[in-house]
Amino acid sequence: MARSVSTNRKLVTTFFAWVVGLAIFFPILWTILTSFKTEAQAIADPPIFFNFHWTLENYVTVQERSNYFRHFWNSVVLSGGSTLLGLIIAIPAAWSMAFVPSRRTKDILMWMLSTKMLPPVGVLVPMYLIFRNLGLLDTQIGLVIVLTLINLPIIVWMLYTYFKEIPGEILEAARMDGATLRSEILYVLTPMAIPGIASTVLLNIILAWNEAFWTLNLTAAKAAPLTAFIASYSSPEGLFYAKLSAASTMAIAPILIMGWFSQKQLVRGLTFGAVK
Protein backbone atom coordinates (compact mmCIF):
# COMPACT_ATOMS: atom_id res chain seq x y z
CA MET A 1 0.00 0.00 0.00
CA ALA A 2 1.40 3.40 -0.96
CA ARG A 3 2.33 5.66 1.94
CA SER A 4 0.33 8.88 2.12
CA VAL A 5 2.22 12.15 2.02
CA SER A 6 1.01 15.18 3.95
CA THR A 7 0.13 18.43 2.19
CA ASN A 8 2.80 20.36 4.10
CA ARG A 9 5.48 17.93 3.04
CA LYS A 10 4.39 18.22 -0.59
CA LEU A 11 4.55 22.01 -0.39
CA VAL A 12 8.02 21.96 1.22
CA THR A 13 9.31 19.45 -1.33
CA THR A 14 7.87 21.45 -4.22
CA PHE A 15 9.36 24.68 -2.87
CA PHE A 16 12.87 23.24 -2.56
CA ALA A 17 12.55 21.59 -6.00
CA TRP A 18 11.75 25.00 -7.52
CA VAL A 19 14.64 26.62 -5.62
CA VAL A 20 17.11 24.00 -6.89
CA GLY A 21 15.69 24.19 -10.43
CA LEU A 22 15.92 27.99 -10.55
CA ALA A 23 19.46 27.92 -9.11
CA ILE A 24 20.51 25.52 -11.88
CA PHE A 25 18.74 27.46 -14.62
CA PHE A 26 19.83 30.96 -13.50
CA PRO A 27 23.29 30.91 -15.19
CA ILE A 28 21.60 29.98 -18.49
CA LEU A 29 19.01 32.73 -18.03
CA TRP A 30 21.73 35.27 -17.20
CA THR A 31 23.71 34.26 -20.28
CA ILE A 32 20.64 34.72 -22.49
CA LEU A 33 19.85 38.12 -20.96
CA THR A 34 23.46 39.31 -21.30
CA SER A 35 23.46 38.37 -24.97
CA PHE A 36 20.87 41.10 -25.59
CA LYS A 37 22.86 43.81 -23.77
CA THR A 38 25.58 46.13 -24.94
CA GLU A 39 29.13 45.54 -23.68
CA ALA A 40 28.75 48.46 -21.24
CA GLN A 41 25.49 47.05 -19.86
CA ALA A 42 26.99 43.58 -19.58
CA ILE A 43 29.65 44.75 -17.10
CA ALA A 44 27.48 47.32 -15.29
CA ASP A 45 27.74 47.46 -11.49
CA PRO A 46 25.22 46.81 -10.02
CA PRO A 47 24.06 44.28 -12.60
CA ILE A 48 21.11 45.16 -14.82
CA PHE A 49 18.50 42.43 -14.98
CA PHE A 50 15.56 43.33 -17.21
CA ASN A 51 15.51 47.11 -17.36
CA PHE A 52 17.87 47.67 -20.30
CA HIS A 53 17.74 48.41 -24.01
CA TRP A 54 17.44 45.06 -25.77
CA THR A 55 19.55 44.73 -28.90
CA LEU A 56 20.43 42.06 -31.48
CA GLU A 57 23.75 43.72 -32.27
CA ASN A 58 25.80 40.96 -30.60
CA TYR A 59 24.16 38.22 -32.66
CA VAL A 60 24.76 40.15 -35.86
CA THR A 61 28.40 40.74 -34.93
CA VAL A 62 28.94 37.10 -33.99
CA GLN A 63 27.50 35.85 -37.28
CA GLU A 64 29.56 38.35 -39.28
CA ARG A 65 32.77 37.45 -37.48
CA SER A 66 32.31 33.67 -37.38
CA ASN A 67 30.59 31.13 -39.58
CA TYR A 68 28.13 29.79 -37.01
CA PHE A 69 26.55 27.22 -39.32
CA ARG A 70 29.91 25.61 -40.14
CA HIS A 71 30.66 25.16 -36.44
CA PHE A 72 27.10 23.94 -35.89
CA TRP A 73 27.44 21.34 -38.64
CA ASN A 74 30.75 20.15 -37.17
CA SER A 75 29.06 19.70 -33.78
CA VAL A 76 26.23 17.71 -35.40
CA VAL A 77 28.68 15.45 -37.24
CA LEU A 78 30.90 14.91 -34.19
CA SER A 79 28.10 14.21 -31.70
CA GLY A 80 26.06 12.11 -34.14
CA GLY A 81 29.06 10.22 -35.52
CA SER A 82 30.55 9.42 -32.11
CA THR A 83 27.16 8.28 -30.83
CA LEU A 84 26.57 5.98 -33.81
CA LEU A 85 30.07 4.50 -33.64
CA GLY A 86 29.75 4.09 -29.87
CA LEU A 87 26.47 2.16 -30.24
CA ILE A 88 27.94 -0.12 -32.90
CA ILE A 89 30.71 -1.08 -30.47
CA ALA A 90 28.77 -0.96 -27.20
CA ILE A 91 25.63 -2.96 -28.05
CA PRO A 92 27.50 -6.23 -28.78
CA ALA A 93 29.84 -5.59 -25.83
CA ALA A 94 26.96 -4.95 -23.42
CA TRP A 95 25.11 -8.00 -24.79
CA SER A 96 28.06 -10.29 -24.11
CA MET A 97 28.56 -8.91 -20.59
CA ALA A 98 24.86 -9.13 -19.72
CA PHE A 99 23.98 -12.53 -21.20
CA VAL A 100 27.33 -14.35 -21.54
CA PRO A 101 29.27 -13.09 -18.50
CA SER A 102 32.65 -14.41 -17.52
CA ARG A 103 34.60 -14.28 -14.28
CA ARG A 104 36.26 -11.08 -15.47
CA THR A 105 33.11 -9.23 -16.57
CA LYS A 106 32.82 -7.10 -13.44
CA ASP A 107 36.55 -6.39 -13.49
CA ILE A 108 36.31 -5.23 -17.12
CA LEU A 109 33.34 -2.99 -16.32
CA MET A 110 35.18 -1.43 -13.38
CA TRP A 111 38.30 -0.94 -15.49
CA MET A 112 36.27 0.79 -18.20
CA LEU A 113 34.68 3.06 -15.61
CA SER A 114 38.07 3.82 -14.03
CA THR A 115 39.29 5.28 -17.34
CA LYS A 116 36.83 8.16 -16.81
CA MET A 117 38.79 9.09 -13.67
CA LEU A 118 41.97 9.75 -15.66
CA PRO A 119 42.58 13.49 -16.16
CA PRO A 120 42.47 14.15 -19.92
CA VAL A 121 45.49 16.45 -19.70
CA GLY A 122 47.53 13.43 -18.59
CA VAL A 123 47.27 11.86 -22.06
CA LEU A 124 47.08 15.04 -24.13
CA VAL A 125 50.70 14.99 -25.35
CA PRO A 126 50.76 11.36 -26.57
CA MET A 127 47.31 11.76 -28.15
CA TYR A 128 48.42 14.94 -29.90
CA LEU A 129 51.56 13.25 -31.24
CA ILE A 130 49.58 10.22 -32.45
CA PHE A 131 47.07 12.43 -34.21
CA ARG A 132 49.84 14.51 -35.78
CA ASN A 133 51.65 11.44 -37.10
CA LEU A 134 48.43 9.93 -38.48
CA GLY A 135 47.27 13.20 -40.05
CA LEU A 136 44.13 13.35 -37.91
CA LEU A 137 44.64 16.80 -36.41
CA ASP A 138 41.76 19.17 -37.17
CA THR A 139 39.69 16.43 -38.86
CA GLN A 140 36.16 15.29 -38.14
CA ILE A 141 37.05 11.61 -38.22
CA GLY A 142 39.80 12.13 -35.65
CA LEU A 143 37.47 13.89 -33.22
CA VAL A 144 34.73 11.30 -33.78
CA ILE A 145 37.19 8.59 -32.71
CA VAL A 146 38.27 10.55 -29.61
CA LEU A 147 34.71 11.38 -28.53
CA THR A 148 33.71 7.75 -29.04
CA LEU A 149 36.56 6.52 -26.86
CA ILE A 150 35.96 8.94 -23.99
CA ASN A 151 32.20 8.25 -23.86
CA LEU A 152 32.30 4.52 -24.62
CA PRO A 153 32.54 3.43 -20.94
CA ILE A 154 29.34 5.32 -20.12
CA ILE A 155 27.53 3.87 -23.15
CA VAL A 156 28.56 0.31 -22.27
CA TRP A 157 27.61 0.73 -18.60
CA MET A 158 24.18 2.17 -19.41
CA LEU A 159 23.37 -0.47 -22.03
CA TYR A 160 24.65 -3.23 -19.76
CA THR A 161 22.28 -2.03 -17.02
CA TYR A 162 19.32 -2.00 -19.41
CA PHE A 163 20.14 -5.38 -20.94
CA LYS A 164 20.37 -6.99 -17.50
CA GLU A 165 16.68 -6.16 -16.99
CA ILE A 166 15.65 -8.14 -20.08
CA PRO A 167 14.78 -11.80 -19.30
CA GLY A 168 17.34 -14.13 -20.82
CA GLU A 169 14.58 -16.67 -21.53
CA ILE A 170 13.32 -14.46 -24.37
CA LEU A 171 16.67 -14.62 -26.12
CA GLU A 172 16.86 -18.37 -25.52
CA ALA A 173 13.45 -18.78 -27.12
CA ALA A 174 14.66 -16.81 -30.14
CA ARG A 175 17.68 -19.13 -30.45
CA MET A 176 15.45 -22.17 -30.27
CA ASP A 177 13.44 -20.70 -33.17
CA GLY A 178 16.61 -20.57 -35.21
CA ALA A 179 17.66 -16.94 -34.73
CA THR A 180 21.30 -16.22 -35.46
CA LEU A 181 23.41 -14.05 -33.16
CA ARG A 182 22.96 -11.09 -35.51
CA SER A 183 19.19 -11.57 -35.66
CA GLU A 184 19.03 -12.00 -31.88
CA ILE A 185 20.73 -8.65 -31.26
CA LEU A 186 19.05 -6.69 -34.07
CA TYR A 187 15.49 -8.03 -34.01
CA VAL A 188 14.97 -9.28 -30.45
CA LEU A 189 17.27 -7.49 -28.00
CA THR A 190 17.45 -4.02 -29.57
CA PRO A 191 13.65 -3.43 -29.93
CA MET A 192 13.10 -4.46 -26.30
CA ALA A 193 15.75 -2.02 -25.09
CA ILE A 194 14.63 0.96 -27.20
CA PRO A 195 13.90 3.21 -24.14
CA GLY A 196 17.33 2.50 -22.68
CA ILE A 197 19.10 2.91 -26.02
CA ALA A 198 17.25 6.18 -26.66
CA SER A 199 18.30 7.67 -23.32
CA THR A 200 21.87 6.48 -23.91
CA VAL A 201 21.88 8.17 -27.33
CA LEU A 202 20.53 11.43 -25.90
CA LEU A 203 23.03 11.48 -23.04
CA ASN A 204 25.96 10.71 -25.33
CA ILE A 205 24.92 13.44 -27.79
CA ILE A 206 24.82 15.94 -24.92
CA LEU A 207 28.25 14.85 -23.63
CA ALA A 208 29.80 14.96 -27.10
CA TRP A 209 28.16 18.32 -27.90
CA ASN A 210 29.56 19.90 -24.72
CA GLU A 211 33.05 18.37 -24.89
CA ALA A 212 35.56 21.21 -24.90
CA PHE A 213 38.97 19.91 -23.83
CA TRP A 214 39.68 17.64 -26.80
CA THR A 215 37.90 19.77 -29.37
CA LEU A 216 39.94 22.82 -28.39
CA ASN A 217 43.27 20.98 -28.37
CA LEU A 218 42.89 18.79 -31.45
CA THR A 219 41.24 21.26 -33.83
CA ALA A 220 42.07 24.64 -35.30
CA ALA A 221 39.52 25.65 -37.92
CA LYS A 222 38.27 22.94 -40.30
CA ALA A 223 36.68 20.58 -37.74
CA ALA A 224 36.12 23.12 -34.95
CA PRO A 225 32.70 22.62 -33.29
CA LEU A 226 30.64 25.11 -31.30
CA THR A 227 32.86 24.81 -28.22
CA ALA A 228 35.70 26.33 -30.25
CA PHE A 229 33.22 28.87 -31.60
CA ILE A 230 32.55 30.03 -28.01
CA ALA A 231 36.23 30.03 -27.02
CA SER A 232 37.09 32.31 -29.93
CA TYR A 233 35.49 35.22 -28.04
CA SER A 234 38.05 35.00 -25.26
CA SER A 235 41.11 36.92 -26.45
CA PRO A 236 44.19 38.69 -25.00
CA GLU A 237 42.27 41.92 -25.50
CA GLY A 238 39.80 40.81 -22.84
CA LEU A 239 36.44 39.12 -22.49
CA PHE A 240 33.62 40.56 -24.56
CA TYR A 241 30.86 39.39 -22.24
CA ALA A 242 27.89 40.39 -24.40
CA LYS A 243 29.29 38.80 -27.57
CA LEU A 244 30.53 35.78 -25.59
CA SER A 245 27.02 35.36 -24.17
CA ALA A 246 25.49 35.63 -27.65
CA ALA A 247 27.88 32.97 -28.95
CA SER A 248 27.14 30.74 -25.94
CA THR A 249 23.38 31.13 -26.40
CA MET A 250 23.66 30.18 -30.08
CA ALA A 251 25.77 27.15 -29.13
CA ILE A 252 23.53 25.79 -26.37
CA ALA A 253 20.19 26.55 -28.02
CA PRO A 254 20.06 23.40 -30.22
CA ILE A 255 20.89 21.03 -27.35
CA LEU A 256 18.46 22.79 -24.99
CA ILE A 257 15.66 22.47 -27.54
CA MET A 258 16.46 18.81 -28.13
CA GLY A 259 16.55 18.13 -24.39
CA TRP A 260 13.24 19.91 -23.85
CA PHE A 261 11.37 17.89 -26.46
CA SER A 262 12.99 14.57 -25.50
CA GLN A 263 12.87 14.90 -21.71
CA LYS A 264 10.10 12.31 -21.30
CA GLN A 265 12.01 9.76 -23.34
CA LEU A 266 15.20 10.57 -21.45
CA VAL A 267 13.56 10.14 -18.03
CA ARG A 268 11.82 6.97 -19.16
CA GLY A 269 15.10 5.51 -20.34
CA LEU A 270 17.07 6.56 -17.27
CA THR A 271 14.49 4.89 -15.01
CA PHE A 272 14.22 1.80 -17.20
CA GLY A 273 14.19 -1.22 -14.91
CA ALA A 274 14.26 0.89 -11.75
CA VAL A 275 10.69 0.03 -10.71
CA LYS A 276 9.78 -3.60 -10.26
C-alpha positions in Angstrom: 0.0 0.0 0.0 1.4 3.4 -1.0 2.3 5.7 1.9 0.3 8.9 2.1 2.2 12.2 2.0 1.0 15.2 4.0 0.1 18.4 2.2 2.8 20.4 4.1 5.5 17.9 3.0 4.4 18.2 -0.6 4.6 22.0 -0.4 8.0 22.0 1.2 9.3 19.4 -1.3 7.9 21.4 -4.2 9.4 24.7 -2.9 12.9 23.2 -2.6 12.6 21.6 -6.0 11.8 25.0 -7.5 14.6 26.6 -5.6 17.1 24.0 -6.9 15.7 24.2 -10.4 15.9 28.0 -10.6 19.5 27.9 -9.1 20.5 25.5 -11.9 18.7 27.5 -14.6 19.8 31.0 -13.5 23.3 30.9 -15.2 21.6 30.0 -18.5 19.0 32.7 -18.0 21.7 35.3 -17.2 23.7 34.3 -20.3 20.6 34.7 -22.5 19.8 38.1 -21.0 23.5 39.3 -21.3 23.5 38.4 -25.0 20.9 41.1 -25.6 22.9 43.8 -23.8 25.6 46.1 -24.9 29.1 45.5 -23.7 28.7 48.5 -21.2 25.5 47.0 -19.9 27.0 43.6 -19.6 29.7 44.8 -17.1 27.5 47.3 -15.3 27.7 47.5 -11.5 25.2 46.8 -10.0 24.1 44.3 -12.6 21.1 45.2 -14.8 18.5 42.4 -15.0 15.6 43.3 -17.2 15.5 47.1 -17.4 17.9 47.7 -20.3 17.7 48.4 -24.0 17.4 45.1 -25.8 19.6 44.7 -28.9 20.4 42.1 -31.5 23.7 43.7 -32.3 25.8 41.0 -30.6 24.2 38.2 -32.7 24.8 40.1 -35.9 28.4 40.7 -34.9 28.9 37.1 -34.0 27.5 35.9 -37.3 29.6 38.4 -39.3 32.8 37.4 -37.5 32.3 33.7 -37.4 30.6 31.1 -39.6 28.1 29.8 -37.0 26.5 27.2 -39.3 29.9 25.6 -40.1 30.7 25.2 -36.4 27.1 23.9 -35.9 27.4 21.3 -38.6 30.7 20.2 -37.2 29.1 19.7 -33.8 26.2 17.7 -35.4 28.7 15.4 -37.2 30.9 14.9 -34.2 28.1 14.2 -31.7 26.1 12.1 -34.1 29.1 10.2 -35.5 30.6 9.4 -32.1 27.2 8.3 -30.8 26.6 6.0 -33.8 30.1 4.5 -33.6 29.7 4.1 -29.9 26.5 2.2 -30.2 27.9 -0.1 -32.9 30.7 -1.1 -30.5 28.8 -1.0 -27.2 25.6 -3.0 -28.0 27.5 -6.2 -28.8 29.8 -5.6 -25.8 27.0 -5.0 -23.4 25.1 -8.0 -24.8 28.1 -10.3 -24.1 28.6 -8.9 -20.6 24.9 -9.1 -19.7 24.0 -12.5 -21.2 27.3 -14.3 -21.5 29.3 -13.1 -18.5 32.7 -14.4 -17.5 34.6 -14.3 -14.3 36.3 -11.1 -15.5 33.1 -9.2 -16.6 32.8 -7.1 -13.4 36.5 -6.4 -13.5 36.3 -5.2 -17.1 33.3 -3.0 -16.3 35.2 -1.4 -13.4 38.3 -0.9 -15.5 36.3 0.8 -18.2 34.7 3.1 -15.6 38.1 3.8 -14.0 39.3 5.3 -17.3 36.8 8.2 -16.8 38.8 9.1 -13.7 42.0 9.7 -15.7 42.6 13.5 -16.2 42.5 14.2 -19.9 45.5 16.4 -19.7 47.5 13.4 -18.6 47.3 11.9 -22.1 47.1 15.0 -24.1 50.7 15.0 -25.3 50.8 11.4 -26.6 47.3 11.8 -28.1 48.4 14.9 -29.9 51.6 13.3 -31.2 49.6 10.2 -32.4 47.1 12.4 -34.2 49.8 14.5 -35.8 51.7 11.4 -37.1 48.4 9.9 -38.5 47.3 13.2 -40.1 44.1 13.3 -37.9 44.6 16.8 -36.4 41.8 19.2 -37.2 39.7 16.4 -38.9 36.2 15.3 -38.1 37.1 11.6 -38.2 39.8 12.1 -35.6 37.5 13.9 -33.2 34.7 11.3 -33.8 37.2 8.6 -32.7 38.3 10.6 -29.6 34.7 11.4 -28.5 33.7 7.8 -29.0 36.6 6.5 -26.9 36.0 8.9 -24.0 32.2 8.2 -23.9 32.3 4.5 -24.6 32.5 3.4 -20.9 29.3 5.3 -20.1 27.5 3.9 -23.2 28.6 0.3 -22.3 27.6 0.7 -18.6 24.2 2.2 -19.4 23.4 -0.5 -22.0 24.7 -3.2 -19.8 22.3 -2.0 -17.0 19.3 -2.0 -19.4 20.1 -5.4 -20.9 20.4 -7.0 -17.5 16.7 -6.2 -17.0 15.7 -8.1 -20.1 14.8 -11.8 -19.3 17.3 -14.1 -20.8 14.6 -16.7 -21.5 13.3 -14.5 -24.4 16.7 -14.6 -26.1 16.9 -18.4 -25.5 13.4 -18.8 -27.1 14.7 -16.8 -30.1 17.7 -19.1 -30.4 15.4 -22.2 -30.3 13.4 -20.7 -33.2 16.6 -20.6 -35.2 17.7 -16.9 -34.7 21.3 -16.2 -35.5 23.4 -14.1 -33.2 23.0 -11.1 -35.5 19.2 -11.6 -35.7 19.0 -12.0 -31.9 20.7 -8.7 -31.3 19.0 -6.7 -34.1 15.5 -8.0 -34.0 15.0 -9.3 -30.4 17.3 -7.5 -28.0 17.4 -4.0 -29.6 13.7 -3.4 -29.9 13.1 -4.5 -26.3 15.7 -2.0 -25.1 14.6 1.0 -27.2 13.9 3.2 -24.1 17.3 2.5 -22.7 19.1 2.9 -26.0 17.3 6.2 -26.7 18.3 7.7 -23.3 21.9 6.5 -23.9 21.9 8.2 -27.3 20.5 11.4 -25.9 23.0 11.5 -23.0 26.0 10.7 -25.3 24.9 13.4 -27.8 24.8 15.9 -24.9 28.2 14.8 -23.6 29.8 15.0 -27.1 28.2 18.3 -27.9 29.6 19.9 -24.7 33.1 18.4 -24.9 35.6 21.2 -24.9 39.0 19.9 -23.8 39.7 17.6 -26.8 37.9 19.8 -29.4 39.9 22.8 -28.4 43.3 21.0 -28.4 42.9 18.8 -31.5 41.2 21.3 -33.8 42.1 24.6 -35.3 39.5 25.6 -37.9 38.3 22.9 -40.3 36.7 20.6 -37.7 36.1 23.1 -35.0 32.7 22.6 -33.3 30.6 25.1 -31.3 32.9 24.8 -28.2 35.7 26.3 -30.3 33.2 28.9 -31.6 32.6 30.0 -28.0 36.2 30.0 -27.0 37.1 32.3 -29.9 35.5 35.2 -28.0 38.1 35.0 -25.3 41.1 36.9 -26.5 44.2 38.7 -25.0 42.3 41.9 -25.5 39.8 40.8 -22.8 36.4 39.1 -22.5 33.6 40.6 -24.6 30.9 39.4 -22.2 27.9 40.4 -24.4 29.3 38.8 -27.6 30.5 35.8 -25.6 27.0 35.4 -24.2 25.5 35.6 -27.6 27.9 33.0 -29.0 27.1 30.7 -25.9 23.4 31.1 -26.4 23.7 30.2 -30.1 25.8 27.2 -29.1 23.5 25.8 -26.4 20.2 26.6 -28.0 20.1 23.4 -30.2 20.9 21.0 -27.4 18.5 22.8 -25.0 15.7 22.5 -27.5 16.5 18.8 -28.1 16.6 18.1 -24.4 13.2 19.9 -23.9 11.4 17.9 -26.5 13.0 14.6 -25.5 12.9 14.9 -21.7 10.1 12.3 -21.3 12.0 9.8 -23.3 15.2 10.6 -21.4 13.6 10.1 -18.0 11.8 7.0 -19.2 15.1 5.5 -20.3 17.1 6.6 -17.3 14.5 4.9 -15.0 14.2 1.8 -17.2 14.2 -1.2 -14.9 14.3 0.9 -11.7 10.7 0.0 -10.7 9.8 -3.6 -10.3 
